[in-house]
Amino acid sequence: MSDTCVQSGTYADTGEMALAPLQHPPLQEAISAACDKLPISVAYLAALRDSALGPQPRLLLAVSGSTTNSQRRLAALVAQMLPEELEMDLIELADDSLSDAVRARCEPFYSA
């Protein structure tokens, strides 16, 4: 992941979680191609660190406009793209603090 670019930032009012925009052009291009085949309207890529889950940040793919079935298909496609040692969390953007933080701090890399 040598092309990865992460900017620091925090989300919410606590130091327990941190959210940073993530740019990884090859991964974003591959995910964009998968999103083109599914009813995804917007996608964001970020790094999320939750002290409750441990010190290592997790990859976060946040999407909007998807159905449960399309989320499953997207998750399967993304799992095939990632090395076995990497995991990515997939969320549907909603009206909650994490989704608001993603929208505020990150630029969408995919928009239908």
N, C-alpha and C positions, 0 to 999 in steps of 0.2 A: 504494500500500500504506500509506495513511495510518493505517489502523486496526491496524497491526502493532505488537506488543509483544514485545520480546526482553529476556530476563534474562541477565546474564552468568554464565558458569560454565565450568569446564574438565572435561575427561574424561581418564581414564587418569592416568598419573604423569608426563606430559611436557607441555611447553608447545607441542608441535607440533600438537596438536589441541585445539579448544575446541568445546563443545556447549552450546547455549543453548535453553531452551524457547521456542517461538514461538507466539504467539496471533494469528490473523488470522481473525476470525469469519466474514466472507463466504466465504473460501476453505475454512475448516473445514466450513461448512454445505454447500457444494457437494461437497466430498470425501465428507462423511457420506452425502449422497444417493447418490453413486456406490457407496459401501461397502454401502449397504442392498441393492443389486442383486447383490452379489457375496458369496462366502463369506469375508468379512473379519470377524474377531472383535474386533480392537482396532486403533486407529490413533493415531499420535502425529505431531506436527508440530514440527520443530526447525530451528535454524540450526547448521550445522556448518562450522567453519573448519579446514582442513588446510593447514599451511604448505607441504607438498609440492605442493599444487595451486594455491597462490597466496594472496594476502592477503584476497580477497573470500570471505565466507561463502556457503555453498550451502544451499538449502532441502533439507530431508530429511523424507521421509514414510516412517515406519517402521510396518509393519503386521504383524499376526499372524493366523494361520489361513488364509492364502491359498494358492492353488495357482499354479503357473507361468502357467497360462492366465488366472486371475483377476488376477494381477499385470500381465500384458500389457494386459488390458482396462482396469484401473485406471490404468495409465500413459497409455494412449491418452486416456482421459476427462480426466485431469488436464492433459495437454498441451493439450487443447482449451480448458481454463479459463484457463491462464496466458498472459500476454502473451508474444510471441515472444522477447523479450530475457531472459526468466526461464527457468531450468531447475530441475528438482527431481529429486533422487535418491530412488529408491524402494528400500527394503530390506525383506526379511522378517526379523523379529526372530528371533534364534537364541541360542545359548549362547556369546556372545563379548563382548569388552569394550565394543564400541560399543553393542550391544543392551542390555547391563547398564546402561550410562550413560544411555541413552534412558529405560529403565524407572525408574531412580533419580531422574533430574532433571526428567523431563517428566510431565505429566498427560495421559492419553489424552483426546482430544477426541471419539473415537468408540468405542463399545463395543456390540457386538450383544447 
